[in-house]
């Protein structure tokens, strides 16, 4: 029973950290999407940056 609280607390803390971070990533992706898809050079930069 004690470990259930540890798992629950861990999930809550991880969710509180990851939710704003993923929201920021989604916002930045939508903000820069026109620049990333406007020409081939930007798309090449995106592929290069990923690896």
C-alpha positions in Angstrom: 0.0 0.0 0.0 2.9 2.3 0.7 4.4 1.9 -2.8 1.1 3.0 -4.3 1.5 6.4 -2.8 5.1 6.7 -4.1 4.0 5.7 -7.6 1.1 8.2 -7.5 3.3 11.0 -6.3 5.9 10.2 -9.0 3.3 10.3 -11.7 1.9 13.6 -10.4 5.3 15.2 -10.3 6.3 14.0 -13.7 3.0 15.1 -15.2 3.4 18.6 -13.6 6.8 18.9 -15.1 6.1 17.4 -18.6 2.8 19.0 -19.3 4.1 22.6 -19.4 7.2 21.5 -21.2 5.2 19.7 -23.9 2.9 22.6 -24.1 5.9 24.9 -24.7 7.2 22.6 -27.4 3.8 22.5 -29.2 3.6 26.3 -29.0 7.1 26.8 -30.4 6.4 24.2 -33.2 3.2 26.1 -34.2 5.1 29.4 -34.0 7.9 28.4 -36.2 6.0 26.0 -38.5 5.7 28.5 -41.4 9.4 29.2 -41.3 10.3 25.5 -41.2 8.0 24.5 -44.1 8.6 27.6 -46.3 11.6 26.3 -48.2 13.9 23.3 -48.5 16.8 24.8 -46.7 14.8 25.2 -43.5 13.6 21.7 -43.8 17.1 20.5 -44.3 18.2 22.4 -41.2 15.4 20.7 -39.2 16.5 17.3 -40.3 20.2 18.1 -39.6 19.3 19.5 -36.2 17.3 16.4 -35.3 20.4 14.1 -35.7 
